[in-house]
Amino acid sequence: MTTAIDRKLAELGLALPEAAAPVAAYVPAVAAGGLLHISGQLPFKDGALMTGRLGEDRDIAYGAEAAQRCGLMLVAQMKKVLGGDLSRVKKIVKLGVFINSAADFTDQPKVANGASELMQALFGEAGRHARSAVGVPALPLGAAVEIDAIVELA
């Protein structure tokens, strides 16, 4: 069955990836107290991890795309945990965005917008969320961006 999210993804020229398996000793998502806590997700494009450091060897546009790709992986994790039923997503509560950044890079919010704008495009008003956008000196596997999420479930 095609859902509103599937239609919106198609309109945007995007597709959900296969939900990634964890790379260490944790689970991808935990539902508790009406909230879904999703572990940090990495950006993949055409099956390859998007790597690099913003302000050093990657620019804002690359970072924003990496953030969008993390957002797609977050939605893929939601879909997997919810048995394909994304209509159970009541609200995107918060995104925690970690950006692999050079010491003098200060445009983390512009990078994080790649994921924030995706959530709003897919979920409408329910996609508007609180957010942190933090520069860090390194991320797992050299990823350019990593994003975790808290989602309210219906």
MARBA-3410 file (N, C-alpha, C, O; in Angstrom, 1 decimal):
154
0.8,-1.2,0.0,0.0,0.0,0.0,0.9,1.2,0.0,1.9,1.3,0.8 ~ 0.6,2.2,-0.9,1.3,3.5,-0.9,0.7,4.4,0.1,-0.5,4.6,0.2 ~ 1.6,5.0,0.9,1.2,5.9,2.0,1.5,7.3,1.6,2.2,7.6,0.6 ~ 1.0,8.3,2.4,1.3,9.7,2.1,2.8,9.9,2.2,3.4,10.7,1.4 ~ 3.5,9.3,3.1,5.0,9.4,3.1,5.7,8.9,1.9,6.5,9.6,1.3
5.2,7.7,1.4,5.8,7.2,0.2,5.5,8.2,-1.0,6.4,8.4,-1.8 ~ 4.4,8.7,-1.1,4.1,9.7,-2.2,4.9,10.9,-2.1,5.5,11.4,-3.1 ~ 5.1,11.4,-0.8,6.0,12.6,-0.7,7.4,12.3,-1.0,8.1,13.1,-1.6 ~ 7.9,11.2,-0.6,9.3,10.8,-1.0,9.4,10.7,-2.5,10.4,11.2,-3.0 ~ 8.4,10.2,-3.2,8.5,10.1,-4.6,8.5,11.5,-5.2,9.3,11.8,-6.2
7.7,12.4,-4.7,7.6,13.8,-5.2,9.0,14.4,-5.0,9.4,15.2,-5.9 ~ 9.7,14.1,-4.0,11.0,14.7,-3.7,12.1,14.0,-4.4,13.3,14.4,-4.4 ~ 11.8,12.9,-5.1,12.8,12.1,-5.8,13.7,11.3,-4.9,14.9,11.0,-5.2 ~ 13.1,10.9,-3.7,13.9,10.2,-2.7,13.3,8.9,-2.5,12.1,8.6,-2.8 ~ 14.1,8.0,-1.9,13.6,6.6,-1.5,14.2,6.3,-0.2,15.3,6.7,0.1
13.5,5.5,0.6,14.0,5.1,1.9,15.0,4.0,1.7,14.8,3.1,0.9 ~ 16.1,4.0,2.4,17.1,2.9,2.3,16.6,1.8,3.2,15.6,1.9,3.9 ~ 17.3,0.7,3.1,17.1,-0.4,4.0,17.6,0.0,5.4,18.7,0.6,5.5 ~ 16.8,-0.2,6.4,17.2,0.2,7.8,18.5,-0.4,8.1,18.7,-1.7,8.0 ~ 19.5,0.4,8.5,20.8,-0.1,8.8,20.9,-0.9,10.1,20.2,-0.6,11.1
21.7,-2.0,10.1,21.9,-2.7,11.3,23.0,-2.0,12.2,23.8,-1.2,11.7 ~ 22.9,-2.2,13.5,23.9,-1.5,14.4,25.3,-2.0,14.1,25.5,-3.1,13.6 ~ 26.3,-1.1,14.3,27.7,-1.4,14.0,28.4,-1.7,15.3,29.7,-1.9,15.3 ~ 27.8,-1.7,16.5,28.4,-2.0,17.8,27.3,-2.6,18.7,26.3,-3.1,18.2 ~ 27.5,-2.5,20.0,26.6,-3.2,21.0,25.5,-2.3,21.4,25.5,-1.7,22.5
24.5,-2.1,20.5,23.3,-1.3,20.8,22.2,-1.8,19.9,22.5,-2.6,19.0 ~ 21.0,-1.3,20.1,19.9,-1.6,19.2,19.6,-0.3,18.4,19.8,0.8,18.9 ~ 19.0,-0.4,17.2,18.7,0.8,16.4,17.7,1.7,17.0,17.7,2.9,16.8 ~ 16.7,1.1,17.7,15.6,1.9,18.3,15.0,1.2,19.5,15.0,0.0,19.5 ~ 14.5,2.0,20.4,13.8,1.5,21.6,12.5,2.3,21.8,12.6,3.6,21.8
11.4,1.6,21.9,10.1,2.3,22.2,9.9,2.2,23.6,9.9,1.1,24.2 ~ 9.6,3.3,24.3,9.3,3.3,25.7,8.4,4.6,26.0,8.7,5.7,25.6 ~ 7.4,4.4,26.8,6.5,5.5,27.2,5.9,6.3,26.1,5.8,7.5,26.3 ~ 5.6,5.7,25.0,5.0,6.4,23.9,6.0,7.1,23.0,5.6,7.8,22.1 ~ 7.3,6.9,23.3,8.3,7.6,22.5,9.2,6.5,21.9,9.4,5.4,22.4
9.7,6.8,20.7,10.6,6.0,20.0,11.9,6.7,20.0,12.1,7.8,19.4 ~ 13.0,6.1,20.6,14.3,6.7,20.7,15.1,6.0,19.6,15.3,4.7,19.7 ~ 15.6,6.7,18.6,16.3,6.1,17.5,17.8,6.4,17.7,18.2,7.6,17.8 ~ 18.6,5.4,17.7,20.1,5.6,17.8,20.6,6.4,16.6,20.0,6.5,15.6 ~ 21.8,6.9,16.8,22.4,7.7,15.7,22.5,7.0,14.4,22.9,5.8,14.4
22.1,7.6,13.4,22.1,7.1,12.0,23.1,7.8,11.2,23.3,9.0,11.3 ~ 23.8,7.1,10.3,24.8,7.6,9.4,24.3,7.8,8.0,23.3,7.2,7.6 ~ 24.9,8.7,7.2,24.4,9.0,5.9,25.0,8.0,4.8,26.3,7.9,4.7 ~ 24.2,7.4,4.1,24.6,6.6,3.0,24.0,7.1,1.7,22.8,7.4,1.6 ~ 24.8,7.1,0.6,24.4,7.5,-0.7,24.8,6.5,-1.7,26.0,6.2,-1.7
23.9,5.9,-2.4,24.3,4.9,-3.4,25.1,3.7,-2.7,26.0,3.2,-3.3 ~ 24.7,3.4,-1.5,25.3,2.3,-0.7,26.7,2.6,-0.1,27.2,1.8,0.6 ~ 27.1,3.9,-0.3,28.4,4.3,0.3,28.2,5.3,1.4,27.4,6.2,1.3 ~ 29.0,5.2,2.5,29.0,6.1,3.6,29.5,7.5,3.1,30.6,7.5,2.5 ~ 28.8,8.5,3.5,29.2,9.9,3.2,30.2,10.3,4.3,29.8,10.5,5.4
31.4,10.5,3.9,32.5,10.8,4.9,33.0,12.2,4.7,32.7,12.9,3.7 ~ 33.9,12.6,5.7,34.6,13.9,5.5,34.3,14.8,6.7,33.5,14.6,7.5 ~ 35.1,15.9,6.7,34.9,16.9,7.7,34.5,18.2,7.1,35.1,18.8,6.2 ~ 33.4,18.8,7.6,32.8,20.0,7.2,33.8,21.2,7.5,34.3,21.3,8.6 ~ 34.0,22.0,6.5,34.9,23.2,6.7,36.4,22.8,6.4,37.3,23.6,6.5
36.6,21.5,6.1,37.9,21.1,5.8,38.0,20.5,4.4,38.6,21.1,3.5 ~ 37.3,19.3,4.2,37.3,18.7,2.8,35.8,18.6,2.3,35.6,18.0,1.3 ~ 34.9,19.1,3.1,33.4,19.0,2.6,32.8,20.4,2.9,33.1,21.1,3.8 ~ 31.8,20.8,2.0,31.2,22.0,2.1,29.7,21.9,2.7,29.3,20.8,2.9 ~ 29.1,23.0,2.9,27.7,23.0,3.5,26.8,22.2,2.7,26.0,21.4,3.3
26.8,22.3,1.4,25.8,21.5,0.5,26.0,20.0,0.7,25.0,19.3,0.8 ~ 27.3,19.6,0.8,27.5,18.2,1.0,27.0,17.7,2.4,26.4,16.7,2.5 ~ 27.3,18.6,3.4,26.8,18.3,4.7,25.3,18.2,4.8,24.8,17.4,5.5 ~ 24.6,19.2,4.2,23.2,19.2,4.2,22.6,17.9,3.6,21.6,17.4,4.0 ~ 23.2,17.5,2.5,22.8,16.3,1.8,23.0,15.1,2.8,22.2,14.2,2.9
24.2,15.1,3.4,24.5,14.0,4.4,23.4,14.0,5.5,23.0,12.9,5.9 ~ 23.1,15.1,6.0,22.0,15.2,7.0,20.7,14.7,6.5,20.0,14.0,7.2 ~ 20.4,15.0,5.3,19.1,14.5,4.7,19.2,13.0,4.6,18.2,12.3,4.9 ~ 20.3,12.5,4.2,20.5,11.0,4.1,20.3,10.3,5.5,19.8,9.3,5.6 ~ 20.8,11.0,6.5,20.6,10.5,7.9,19.1,10.5,8.2,18.6,9.6,8.8
18.5,11.6,7.8,17.0,11.7,8.0,16.3,10.6,7.4,15.3,10.0,7.9 ~ 16.7,10.2,6.1,16.0,9.1,5.4,16.2,7.8,6.2,15.3,7.0,6.3 ~ 17.4,7.6,6.8,17.7,6.4,7.6,16.9,6.4,8.8,16.4,5.3,9.3 ~ 16.7,7.6,9.5,15.8,7.6,10.6,14.4,7.2,10.3,13.8,6.4,11.0 ~ 13.9,7.7,9.2,12.5,7.3,8.7,12.5,5.8,8.4,11.5,5.1,8.7
13.6,5.2,7.8,13.6,3.8,7.6,13.6,3.0,8.9,12.9,2.0,8.9 ~ 14.3,3.5,9.9,14.2,2.8,11.2,12.8,2.9,11.8,12.3,1.9,12.4 ~ 12.2,4.1,11.7,10.8,4.2,12.2,9.9,3.2,11.5,9.1,2.5,12.2 ~ 10.0,3.1,10.2,9.2,2.2,9.4,9.4,0.8,9.8,8.4,0.0,9.9 ~ 10.6,0.4,10.0,11.0,-1.0,10.4,10.4,-1.3,11.8,9.7,-2.3,11.9
10.6,-0.4,12.8,10.1,-0.7,14.1,8.6,-0.7,14.2,8.0,-1.5,14.9 ~ 7.9,0.1,13.3,6.5,0.2,13.3,5.8,-0.7,12.4,4.6,-0.6,12.1 ~ 6.5,-1.7,11.9,6.0,-2.7,11.0,5.4,-2.1,9.7,4.5,-2.6,9.1 ~ 6.1,-1.0,9.2,5.7,-0.3,8.0,4.6,0.7,8.2,4.3,1.4,7.2 ~ 4.1,0.9,9.4,3.0,1.8,9.6,3.5,3.2,10.1,3.4,3.5,11.3
3.9,4.1,9.1,4.4,5.4,9.5,3.3,6.3,10.0,3.5,7.4,10.5 ~ 2.0,5.9,9.8,0.9,6.7,10.3,0.9,6.8,11.8,0.2,7.6,12.4 ~ 1.7,5.9,12.5,1.8,5.9,13.9,2.7,7.0,14.4,2.8,7.2,15.6 ~ 3.5,7.6,13.5,4.3,8.8,13.9,3.4,10.0,14.2,2.8,10.5,13.3 ~ 3.4,10.3,15.5,2.5,11.5,15.9,3.3,12.8,15.8,2.8,13.8,15.5
4.6,12.7,16.2,5.4,14.0,16.2,6.9,13.6,16.2,7.3,12.7,16.9 ~ 7.6,14.3,15.4,9.1,14.3,15.5,9.4,15.2,16.6,9.3,16.4,16.5 ~ 9.9,14.7,17.8,10.1,15.5,19.0,11.4,16.3,18.9,11.5,17.5,19.1 ~ 12.5,15.5,18.6,13.8,16.1,18.7,14.8,15.4,17.8,14.8,14.2,17.7 ~ 15.7,16.1,17.1,16.8,15.6,16.4,18.1,16.0,17.1,18.2,17.2,17.4
19.0,15.1,17.2,20.3,15.5,17.7,21.3,15.3,16.6,21.5,14.2,16.1 ~ 21.8,16.4,16.1,22.6,16.4,14.8,24.1,16.6,15.2,24.4,17.6,15.8 ~ 24.9,15.6,14.9,26.4,15.7,15.1,27.1,15.9,13.8,26.9,15.0,12.9 ~ 27.9,16.9,13.7,28.6,17.2,12.4,30.1,17.2,12.6,30.6,17.8,13.4 ~ 30.7,16.3,11.8,32.1,16.2,11.8,32.7,17.5,11.2,32.6,17.7,10.0
33.3,18.3,12.1,33.6,19.7,11.7,35.0,20.1,12.0,35.6,19.7,13.0 ~ 35.6,21.0,11.1,36.9,21.6,11.4,36.6,22.6,12.6,35.5,23.0,12.9 ~ 37.7,22.9,13.3,37.6,23.7,14.5,37.0,25.1,14.3,36.3,25.6,15.2 ~ 37.2,25.6,13.1,36.6,27.0,12.8,35.3,27.0,12.0,34.8,28.0,11.6 ~ 34.7,25.8,11.8,33.4,25.7,11.1,32.3,26.0,12.1,32.2,25.4,13.1
31.4,26.9,11.7,30.3,27.4,12.6,29.0,27.3,11.9,28.0,27.9,12.4 ~ 28.9,26.6,10.8,27.6,26.6,10.1,26.8,25.2,10.3,26.1,24.8,9.4 ~ 27.0,24.7,11.5,26.3,23.4,11.8,24.8,23.5,11.6,24.2,22.6,11.1 ~ 24.2,24.6,12.0,22.7,24.7,11.8,22.3,24.6,10.3,21.3,24.0,10.0 ~ 23.1,25.1,9.4,22.8,25.0,8.0,22.9,23.6,7.5,22.1,23.1,6.7
23.9,22.9,8.0,24.0,21.4,7.7,22.8,20.7,8.2,22.2,19.9,7.5 ~ 22.5,20.9,9.5,21.4,20.2,10.1,20.0,20.4,9.4,19.1,19.6,9.5 ~ 19.9,21.5,8.8,18.6,21.8,8.1,18.3,20.8,7.0,17.1,20.6,6.7 ~ 19.3,20.1,6.5,19.0,19.0,5.6,18.1,17.9,6.1,17.2,17.5,5.4 ~ 18.3,17.6,7.4,17.4,16.6,8.0,16.1,17.3,8.5,15.0,16.7,8.3
16.2,18.5,9.1,15.0,19.2,9.6,14.0,19.5,8.5,12.8,19.2,8.7 ~ 14.5,19.9,7.4,13.6,20.2,6.2,12.9,19.0,5.7,11.8,19.0,5.3 ~ 13.7,17.8,5.7,13.1,16.6,5.3,12.0,16.2,6.2,10.9,15.7,5.7 ~ 12.2,16.2,7.5,11.1,15.8,8.4,9.9,16.7,8.2,8.7,16.2,8.3 ~ 10.0,18.0,8.0,8.9,18.8,7.8,8.2,18.5,6.5,7.0,18.6,6.4
9.0,18.2,5.5,8.4,17.9,4.2,7.6,16.6,4.2,6.5,16.5,3.6 ~ 8.1,15.6,5.0,7.4,14.3,5.0,6.3,14.3,6.0,5.2,13.7,5.7 ~ 6.4,14.9,7.2,5.4,14.8,8.2,4.6,16.1,8.5,3.8,16.1,9.4 ~ 4.9,17.1,7.7,4.1,18.4,7.9,4.4,19.0,9.2,5.5,18.9,9.7 ~ 3.3,19.5,9.8,3.5,20.2,11.2,4.0,19.2,12.2,4.8,19.6,13.1
3.7,17.9,12.1,4.2,16.9,13.0,5.7,16.7,12.9,6.4,16.1,13.7 ~ 6.3,17.2,11.8,7.7,17.1,11.5,8.5,18.2,12.1,9.8,18.2,12.1 ~ 7.9,19.3,12.6,8.6,20.4,13.2,9.0,19.9,14.6,8.2,19.4,15.4 ~ 10.3,20.2,14.9,10.9,19.5,16.1,11.9,20.5,16.8,12.3,21.5,16.2 ~ 12.3,20.1,18.0,13.4,20.7,18.7,14.7,20.1,18.1,14.6,19.0,17.5
15.8,20.8,18.2,17.0,20.2,17.6,18.3,20.7,18.3,18.3,21.8,18.8 ~ 19.3,19.9,18.2,20.7,20.3,18.6,21.5,20.1,17.3,21.3,19.1,16.6 ~ 22.4,21.0,17.1,23.4,20.9,15.9,24.7,21.2,16.5,25.1,22.3,16.8 ~ 25.5,20.1,16.6,26.8,20.2,17.4,27.9,19.8,16.5,27.9,18.7,15.8 ~ 29.0,20.6,16.5,30.2,20.2,15.8,31.1,19.3,16.6,31.3,19.6,17.8
31.6,18.2,16.0,32.5,17.3,16.8,33.7,17.1,15.9,33.7,17.2,14.7 ~ 34.8,16.7,16.5,36.1,16.5,15.8,36.1,15.2,15.0,37.0,15.0,14.1 ~ 35.3,14.2,15.3,35.3,12.9,14.6,34.0,12.2,14.8,33.3,12.4,15.9 ~ 33.6,11.4,13.9,32.4,10.5,14.0,32.7,9.1,13.6,33.7,8.9,12.9 ~ 31.9,8.1,14.0,32.2,6.7,13.7,32.4,6.5,12.2,31.7,7.1,11.4
33.4,5.8,11.8,33.7,5.4,10.4,34.0,6.6,9.6,34.1,6.5,8.3 ~ 34.3,7.8,10.2,34.6,8.9,9.4,33.4,9.6,8.8,33.6,10.5,7.9 ~ 32.2,9.3,9.3,31.0,9.9,8.7,31.0,11.4,8.8,31.6,12.0,9.8 ~ 30.4,12.1,7.9,30.3,13.5,7.9,29.3,14.0,8.9,29.4,15.1,9.5 ~ 28.2,13.2,9.1,27.1,13.6,9.9,26.5,12.3,10.6,26.6,11.3,10.0
26.0,12.5,11.8,25.3,11.4,12.5,24.1,12.1,13.2,24.2,13.1,13.8 ~ 22.9,11.5,13.1,21.7,12.0,13.7,20.9,11.0,14.5,20.7,9.9,14.0 ~ 20.5,11.4,15.7,19.6,10.5,16.5,18.3,11.3,16.6,18.2,12.4,16.3 ~ 17.3,10.6,17.1,15.9,11.2,17.1,15.1,10.6,18.2,15.3,9.5,18.7 ~ 14.1,11.5,18.7,13.1,11.1,19.6,11.8,11.4,18.8,11.5,12.5,18.3
10.9,10.3,18.8,9.7,10.4,18.0,8.5,10.0,18.9,8.6,9.0,19.6 ~ 7.4,10.8,18.9,6.2,10.4,19.7,5.4,9.5,18.8,5.2,9.8,17.6 ~ 4.9,8.5,19.4,4.0,7.5,18.7,2.6,7.6,19.1,2.3,7.9,20.2 ~ 1.7,7.4,18.1,0.3,7.3,18.4,-0.1,5.9,18.8,-1.3,5.7,19.1
END
